[in-house]
Structure formats: C-alpha cells, structure tokens
C-alpha cells in the first residue's frame, strides 16, 4: 500500500547527538562503526548502511528514535566517513560481502537491515545472499537499475566514466566551498532551507572532511562506477533478480523531490519484492532518514509490528 506523509522536522536533541564510535577489523580494514546509544543489549540487532558520499552520521536521528526497539550499528564503508579505503571493495557486491562479514562479527541473530542509495543496493545484494540472517529490510531511495535518468543522475553517471569522472570532480573542487555546499545540499535534500541547523552542520563538516582526505575523490569515483556496473548487469544477475529472492518484510521509501533516484521507479520496486510495503514522501529528497526521520521511524515500526 502506498501512503503519504507531511513534512516533519528533525528535533535539535536528536540531530545534535553523536553515536559512540569504535573500530572493527573486517576483511583487512578497520571499519569505523557507530553504535546507537542507550539501546538495551537484549534488543534485536540492526545494521544501517549509508550511500555514496555519506557516512554513518546519516543515521543519527533515526537510530536514536529506534533505540527502544533495536540495538543498531552504522559503519563508515571503506573510503567514506572515517574508514580508509580498501582495494577491491568498490563494487556493490563486494560491499555486501564486507557487510556480511561485519554481521558475522557483531551479531548472532537475524538483523533488521537499513540501506540508503548505494547502501540500499548493497543491502539488497546482502539480503539476497544471506536470507536467513535478515529479519527485515528498509530501503530508502535504493540505487536500483532505472530505465529513466534525470539530468542530475546523468551528471552522476558521468563520474563513473574513466577520465571524465576525475575531470568532473576536479572541476567541482575548484568551485568555492560555499557554492559546492549549496549544490550538494540541493542535490541531496528536498528542501535544504527546512533542515535544522545541526543537520546542515553535519553535512558541511562531512564535506570539509572529504576535502582533506587523500582518498575521497577516488572513493566517490569507485562508488559511482559500482552503481553504473550494477545497472548494466545481465537480468539474471541484476539487483532486480536479487529483489525477487528476498522473502523478508521490505519497507520501500521514496522521496518526491529526490534528484538522484527517480521516485517513479517505486511501483516497479514494490512489485519486484515478494513482501514489500511502500511509503512515498512528496516533500522528501534522497535521504528521508535525515529529512523526515519520524516518518521513517513510523514506517519501520509498522513493518515489524
């Protein structure tokens, strides 16, 4: 069933709290992993997976809203946030394998899996490969293959092209920081002007940090290429084929102002998963868990009720 929600805001107390962080050695890299604070140890586990250019901080508000229901962790994938890159982990399925190893190290029971954008694609691949370990799947603007491309998505796909991608990023980095921040906010959020100051501050801090990381640009290029390659996979090996094999409850969430993932794909996505619910947020952009965490929280609680 498709449902609609009004715009809500992220409370200051939620957006300002940062989860405790630690490192977990997985597949030869020390993953930075954040834990939802104040969650009881006997709660079922959850794993939150960010998208391209994001980090574990993308889940701060949602995780805090759910800390009475799950004991969640959110990693910085290799090359993003505060985790250094790892050779051979740029692809969607390599990311899924890495996340599977993280689950093995951290949890001994089925996991509520959340994924956004590129992280949503990796979550689909992970859920299809390890069905017995997934209790539910919540996908926010997942990067599933789409026959139609928006103007912004075409620009994004250019990042995946050898030489052209590097030239695009180099040109972007020559722009004044404030202009790049404005462009980034408009691409990711439905209405940046409505965001609480602490959410804007986190986004700005992450962008500055990526500027200082020697591997940041390459990680972005590798991630873009992994998404493009997943789009070009033959039907029997595509993410759509993975979706058809996932039997756990699935919550799909799409934003009407998403400039990176065309929300018109939502009906196809709902048909692709055997057991899926759909939430469409007309005012949301690409990261509904940051813009409208209360609505995502409510959808998840309904999913598992």
C-alpha positions, 0 to 999 in steps of 0.5 A: 500500500502506498501512503503519504506523509507531511513534512516533519522536522528533525528535533535539535536533541536528536540531530545534535547527538553523536553515536559512540564510535569504535573500530572493527577489523573486517576483511583487512580494514578497520571499519569505523562503526557507530553504535546507537546509544542507550539501546538495551543489549537484549534488543534485536540487532540492526545494521544501517548502511549509508550511500555514496558520499555519506557516512554513518552520521546519516543515521543519527536521528533515526537510530536514536528514535529506534533505540527502544526497539533495536540495538543498531550499528552504522559503519563508515564503508571503506573510503567514506566517513572515517574508514580508509579505503580498501582495494577491491571493495568498490563494487556493490557486491563486494560491499555486501560481502564486507557487510556480511562479514561485519554481521558475522562479527557483531551479531548472532541473530537475524538483523533488521537491515537499513540501506540508503542509495548505494547502501540500499543496493548493497543491502539488497545484494546482502539480503539476497545472499544471506536470507536467513540472517535478515529479519527485515529490510528498509530501503530508502531511495535504493540505487536500483537499475532505472530505465529513466535518468534525470539530468542530475543522475546523468551528471552522476553517471558521468563520474563513473566514466574513466577520465571524465569522472576525475575531470568532473570532480576536479572541476567541482573542487575548484568551485568555492566551498560555499557554492559546492555546499549549496549544490550538494545540499540541493542535490541531496535534500528536498528542501535544504532551507527546512533542515535544522541547523545541526543537520546542515552542520553535519553535512558541511563538516562531512564535506570539509572532511572529504576535502582533506582526505587523500582518498575521497575523490577516488572513493566517490569515483569507485562508488559511482562506477559500482552503481553504473556496473550494477545497472548494466548487469545481465537480468539474471544477475541484476539487483532486480533478480536479487529483489525477487529472492528476498522473502523478508518484510521490505519497507520501500521509501521514496522521496518526491523531490529526490534528484538522484533516484527517480521516485517513479521507479517505486511501483516497479520496486514494490512489485519486484519484492515478494513482501514489500510495503511502500511509503512515498514522501512528496516533500522528501529528497534522497535521504528521508532518514535525515529529512523526515526521520519520524516518518521513517521511524513510523514506517519501520515500526509498522513493518515489524509490528 
